[in-house]
Amino acid sequence: MTYTVLARDPRSGVIGGATASRSLAAGNAVLMLRPGVGVVASQAWTNRGLRDLLLDALAGGATAQDAVGRVTRWDAAAELRQVAALPDHGSPAARSGSRITAWAGDLALPDAVLAGNLLTGEEVLAAMRGAIESAPPVPPGDPVAPALFARTLVDTLRAGEASGGDSRGRQSASVIVATMGADADISVDLRVDDHVDPLAELARLVGLRAEALSARTE
């Protein structure tokens, strides 16, 4: 009942994820980012505990494909789950269980992974792919880079919404972004838990975060 993008920009050294849903406070349940490791998502009939298990696997040296493949061992109801994983380095991966609500699917790209369920159709992920692949690069070394990348992630969701989004409507959205590396930190962590236009509100909050990051360098 959610659509999500996990993505990274190796050139500027940022990684993050964004999600939107017709569920209350989806950001509290779907996304998890561990600096220096990667970002993951658990959705559909959400099992929040899978997020820590996925990140632990990545931290232990597993590939994203290996990590998502372990869901069937970790969870007896794995066919109700949709998960995605994007490490700081290496290929992303996703898994959509056979019993999640249609339309559902996922798509792995070189530096991003998209996943959604209970969508209006496959055109939602296609629009998100077009948005993330055509997004302007984030300037390396820019102190506002995390907020700029957060804007890219939110714009990716907005492209999905414009193509249909969640078939039930809209209610919540969130975005999280960190710099990559062992000494990394989360720079953007914003949520809109209940709003008539959550992505517009999230974009406004990202703008405020960009202003705050800019002010720190002045």
Disulfide bonds with the S-S distance in Angstrom:
none
